Amino acid sequence: MSRRKFILGSAAAALLPFAVRAQRVEPVRRVDILIAEAIEGDPYYEGRLTGIRQGLRKLGWIEGQNITLNIHRTSPKGADIHKSVEELLAGRPDVVVTSGGTTTGPLLQATNTVPVVFIAAIDPMGAGYVESLAQPGGNATGFMQFDYSLSGKWLEILKQVAPGVAHAGIIRDATITSGVGQFAVIQSVAGSLGIDVVPIGARDGSEIEKGISKIARFQNAGLIATIAASVNGYRDIIINLAVQHRLPAVYGNRIWVDRGGLISYGPDLIAISRLAAGYVDRILKGEKPADLPVQAPTKYELIINLKTAKTLGLTLPPALLARADEVIE
């Protein structure tokens, strides 16, 4: 080899590290999403996934380029959730997004280091997910679905829909903190409204069917379905039974009304999912969940299915219709 070629080769080798550094590609970040989807392809959860994707894309996180989204769908059963948590953590995600309390609790029991953003937790401080709303303090933060006082609003709306209602069946999951809390608030306001409330378990479809059939034997009866993944898993059964027994019913999310339920009052979870993408973005850029305050919804939406009201023979108060954010005809 000539001396000239050797010198040129050495110069090129010396410059190589600088060229490599100039062309360095940022690593692809991994975000896992854990949802307790009892119904395959459930729009209640799929809508949240869409919201997260839209929010991340708007912030410059593009799937297949600088971010990978791994979706873990599991039933709300404890054993299935724990199995999904193990599989998820084995992949060493940079951030995990959870759908709500059903998935957040088991995940935080399994890790205190992986950053977690919950989309729709109920009472995250009471459940032990964070030390305080303003300063979460640990590896989790996110967005509240509502505080327990909202549960009392459902009973008030039921009374407005059917002023003569004297008995209300409350479908709730008594095995989780939020199920107990929601029922307790409903029970606390029932006396002032002149309504006797009767709990209905949600362990399986048979228990729900028996409970609804029992409350339907009363004259002037109504129904409330509280918010829980286990309750949501029987959504279509509950809606159909409410119509079959001609029971006015109030729900906590608009998907119930979209599927034929009478009326719902609750937060826009898709909008919250887009906001959650902002927290994922900030964590991926170096901020800590401990320093990001838990946020509560700023707006609740009232959705009414007028077609279902007519099927039940109900004439809804004009004032209630005027307050509605949307009336489905």
Order of alpha helices (4+ residues) and beta strands (2+ residues): alpha-beta-alpha-beta-alpha-beta-alpha-beta-beta-alpha-beta-alpha-beta-alpha-beta-alpha-alpha-beta-alpha-beta-alpha-beta-alpha-alpha-beta
